[in-house]
Structure formats: structure tokens, C-alpha cells
Amino acid sequence: MIKRTLYFGNPAYLSRKNEQLVIRLPEVEKNDTVPEDFKREAQATIPIEDIGVVILDEQRLVITQSLMEGLLENNVALITCNKTHHPTGLLLNLAGNKLQSAKFKAQLNASQPLVKQLWRQTIKAKITNQALLLQRHGKEAANMMKWVGDVRTGDADNLEARAAAYYWKNLFLDIPHFRREREGLPPNNLLNYAYAILRAMVARSLVGSGLLPTLGIHHRNQYNHYCLADDIMEPYRPLADALVVTIVKNGEDFTELNTSTKKQLLGIGSVDVLFDDERSPLMVAVQRTTASLAKCFEGETDKIVYPKLPA
């Protein structure tokens, strides 16, 4: 089942009743010219169990502690945004799996050879998807496909960086002097937004699989609480890039985040990916990936399951 991604960008009062997220609009409720029956209809409810991600992007939003508790109990990723509408915080459940203690132990005891092999698989999958996205838009990527076969254990030759340099040089050829930088010029803003949503989905799924998002297989920044999420999302980044490329090619204004671009980026969880010849929504694919990672740590397999970008 695809969990819903909810975005709140206007003043609202969010509460919990009968395991439903209740949405009330204060501007409607305080307006004496609005009929009472309309005010009642303006309230909306959504089953908490249907929600996967909630994005809070309004300074005047009010959310109750009871609702936050209900969301976290159902392993919902809660994202907060700052006044410039960029995601700045991520709140996750601390106990997302009944066997969490045993799974934590298996993760902590993972051998270095296994960890390096897992990173090799991750980079191979990432470069493959980057190449497929370039090919989708008629750009040469034969060299990248060759690099996929050359990736060694732990990516000792840092082919990830070589592939990234070629990929970003060719992905947005119509945008003069484009460079992929977090604080760079648009459409870096759209990429950052899409990655933040993707990161939340991956972190949420890791918790659901009983894993510790902080302990990465490659990322080691001591100030990063989501190193493993940043590792596992790497092969999924080109899927987010694909949405941004489409926005740019359609001639939409990508210089700032607006209602149209946000709506498209928020739909990332439902985009199609491929497992062999089988299509799957991205959010379901992430769950398969993190479940396979847990099995790797537990010794049941030595392969992470990653999807491919459809042609």
C-alpha cells in the first residue's frame, strides 16, 4: 500500500480524534460571515494509518501532541520547514519494529567486508540509474555503464565522483553554467526539496525495517543523524532528478518553489520504478530495499535490492 504524503502550507489546526488526523481551518472558523454548515464541511479527516509523510510548511500551523504521538506510533515521517519553505527537521519513531533490538545488534556487528560490498552495490545501482536518466533524454551514457562494471569493493576508485561529474555536466545542458551545489542556483532548490522528501521516506522505511538510520555503511559524519538514510537513498536520487528534469523541460518556472513544482515533487512516492520487469511505486520499492538490507545484516542474503529507473 502506498502511504499518503500530506503537505500543509496554509494556517491550520491539526489534531487527532478516533485515530484520524483532523484538519480545521481557523480562518474559516473565525469568519462570522461563513455559514455554520460550511464551517463543519471545511473540516477534513484522514486515517492516520494511511499516512506516510507529513510536511509542515507554515509558520502558523498548530499541531497537537496527541496527533504527533499518533503519527509516530504509525511510523509517519514528520518534516518541518523553515520560513523560506525549505525542509529543516525530520521526526521519526524510535521504535518502528518489534524485533528492533536484535536488528540493531546485527547492524552494529556487520563486518567491514560486508559493509564494503553493500556500498559497492549501492554505487553500481546509483550510476546505473544516472546513466538510464541520461539515456532517457537522448544523452550519451555508455561510459557510465562501463563504470558500473568497474566499481570495486567499497568503491575504492571513487567512481561515484567520476560518474557524478559527467552526469551533472550533461543533465541540464540547457541551463548555462549549472553546477550541482546545495546552495547553488536553480534548479538546485528543486533538487534539494525532492531529496529532503526522499530522505524522509528512506529514513521512515529504515525505522520500519528495524534499522538505525544514524549508522551508515559509508557516510560517517558525526553530526549527521541519518547517515544510513543518506547511503540508501543514493540510487533513488536519479528518480528525484527525473522529476526536476521534467519540470525544467516543460518550461515551468523553476527559479522558486511554487504550488505546481511542490505538487509534482511531493508525488515522488508514487512514481514508478522497476524491479526486473515488474513496476512498483517508489515508496513500496524503498520498503523492499530496506527490508533486504536488514536481511543482509542478519546474514540471510548478501545483496541489497535496488530498483531501476524505467526507460
N, C-alpha and C positions, 0 to 999 in steps of 0.2 A: 504494500500500500504506500502511495506517495503522500507523505505528510505535507500539510499546507505551510507555506511561508506567508506570514502576515506582516504587513507594513503599516505603521501608524505615523502619519506625517501631519496630522491636524490635532488640535486640542481634543482630548477625550478622557473619560474616566473609565478605567479598566478594572473590573472586579471579577469575583468568582461566585457562582451560585449553581448548585446541583451539578458540579463538575463541568460547568460551561464557562467559557470566557464571555463576560457580559460587557458590551460596549455601549457607553452612554455619552452623548454629545452635550456638554454643558452649554454651548452657545444656543442650542435648540431648547434645552430645558429652561433656560433663564429668559427666553423670549416670550413675553406675555401675549404677543400677537399670534403666536402659533397655537392652533387647536390642541387640546389635550390628547385626542386620539392620534394625532400626527406625532406628538411627542412620544407616545408609547410605541408607535411603529418605528420611530427613529432608533429605538434600542435594538441591538442585534446580539445574538448569542451564537457561539461556535463551540462545539465539543472540544475540550482540551485534548482528548486522545487523538484528535485528527490533526493536531498542530506539530510541526517540526521545528520551525524557526519563527521567532518574533523579533521584529526590528522596531525600536522606539526612536523616532526621529522628529521629536517635537519637544521644545523646552517646557511646554505647559501640559504635558501628559501627566496623569496621575494613575499609578498602578498600586493595587493593594498588596500587602504582604501575603494574604491568603492566596491571591492569584499567583504570585511568584512561587509560592510553595507548590501549588498545583501544577504549574508549568514544569518546574524542576523535577517533581515526582514522576512526570511523564516524559522525562528526558528531552525537554524542549530547550533549544539553544536560544538564549535571550541576548540580543545585541543592542547596545546603546550607542547613539550617535551624538556628536558634539554640535555646536551651533553652526558649523559650516556643513553639516549634514554628512560628515564622514564617520564611519563606524570607529568607535574608540574603546569599547568594552565588550566582553563576552562572558556570560554567566552560564555555568553548566552544573549538572547534577554531580554530587560527589560519590554517589553510589548507584551506578547505572546498570549493574549486573549482579545477579545473585552469587556468582562464583568469583567475584571481583578479587578477593584476597589471593586465591590460588592463581588467577590470571596475572595479577601484579607480580607475584613471585616468579612465574615463568618468564615474564617480560624482563624482570630485573636480572634473571640468571641467563639470559640469552648469550650465547658465545659470540666472540668477535668474528669468527669466520662466517657464522650465520648472518650477523648484522651486516657485514660487508657484502654478502651475497644478496641480501634483501635490498640494499642500496643500489647494487648493480642492476637488479630487476627494475627498480623504480626509475632509474635514469634511462634505461632502454625503453621503457614504456613512455616516458616523457618525450624523448627525442622522436620516437615513432609518431606520437600524436602531433608534435610540432610539424614534422615532415608532412603528415597527412593533411594538415590545415593549409600548408603552403601549396600542396598539390591540388587541393580543392579549389584554390583560387588561381590555378594555372601557372604556378611558380615552380622553378626547378628545385628539387629536394633529393636528388639521387645521392649526393654526397652525404646528406644527413642519414639516409637509410643505410649507407655503408658504415657510418659511425656507430649506428645501433649495434652492428655485429662486432665492432671493435671495443665496446665498453668492457673493461676488465673489472675484476672484483674490487668493490669499493670505489669504482670509477677512478682508478689510480692515475689515469692520464687526463682527468678533468675534462672529459669530452662534453659534459654538460655545459661548461662555459663556452667551448668552441661552437657547439650547436646553437646556444643562445645568441651569440654574436651574429651568426649567419641568419638565424630566424628573425630577430628583431630588425636587422638591416633590410630584410625583404618583405616583412609582413605589412608594413604601412608605407609602401613606396610613394603613394600619392600625398603623403604628409611630409613636406620638406624638413629635413634635419631632425626627424623623430628619433628619440632615444628612450629606451625603457628605463625610467627613473621614477622612484616613488613620488618625488616632489617635482617631477618634470611636467612639461606642457601636455595638454590634452592630445590624445585620449588616455593619458596615464591616469587621469581622475576616474574614468570609467573602469579601467583595469583594476585599480585599487579597490573600488567598490565591489566589483564582481568577485575579486579574490577574498574580500572580507566575508562575503556571504558563503562562498565555497569553503573557506576555512572553518566557519561555524558549523557547517554541515558535516565536515570531516571530523571535527572535534567531537561533535554530538554523537556521531556513529562510533568513534573510538571508545567513548564512555559506555555506550550501549553494548559494545563488544567486551567490556570489562578491562580495557587497557588504560594506561596512564598517559594522557596527552602530553605531559611535560617531558617524558623521557624519550628522546628521539633516537633514530637509528643513524642519523647523520648530523642534523642540527644540534648544536651543543651550547648555544647562548644561555648563560646562567640567568639572564633576565627575561628569557622567553618562557612563558608558561605553557606554550603549545608547540614545542619542538617536534613532537611526533606528528601532529596535525600538519605542520608545515612540510614535513617529509612526505607524508602520504598524499597530500594534495598536489604534489608536483606533476604527476601525469594527467591530472584533471585541469590544470591551468589552461592548456590549449583549448579546452571546451569552453572556458570562460572567455578566452581570447576570441573564439569564433563568434560569440555574441557581439563583442565590441566591433569586430571587423564588419559584421552585417550592418550595425548601426552606422558606421562610417560610410560604407558603400551605398547605403540608402539615402545618403545626403542629409541625414539628420544633424541637428546642432549638437556636437559632442564637446563643445567648449565648457559646458557646465552640466551638472546632473539636473535633469528636469523630470517631469512626470512620465514622459514617454520612455526616456532611457532607463529610468529606475524600474519601470514596469517590466521592461524587457530583461534587465539584468536579474530582477527578482525571480524570474521564471527559470533560472538556471537548473533548479532541482528537477524540472520536468523535461529537460532536453534529452533527446535520445543518444545513447551510446551503444557500442557493440561489444558483446562477448561472443567471440567466434562469429556466427551469423545471426545471433539472437539479439534483438533490440531490447533495451532496458532503459527506464528513466534514470537519470544521473543519481538521484537520491537513493534509489534502490541499489544502483551499482556501487555506491560508496559503502553501503552496508555489507555487500558481498566482499568488497576489498578488505574492510577492517575485520570482518569475521575470518577471512583467510589469513590475515596477519596474526590474529590470535592463535590460530592453529599452527602457524609457523613457530611461534614462541613455545607452544606446548608440545612440539615435536611430531605433530600429526602430518605435516607436509613441510616442504622447503620452498614453496612457491606462493608469492602473493598474486592474487587475481586482479588484474587491472583491465579496464575496458579500452577500446579503440574509438577514435573519432570516426563517425560514418563518413563515407565518401561524399 
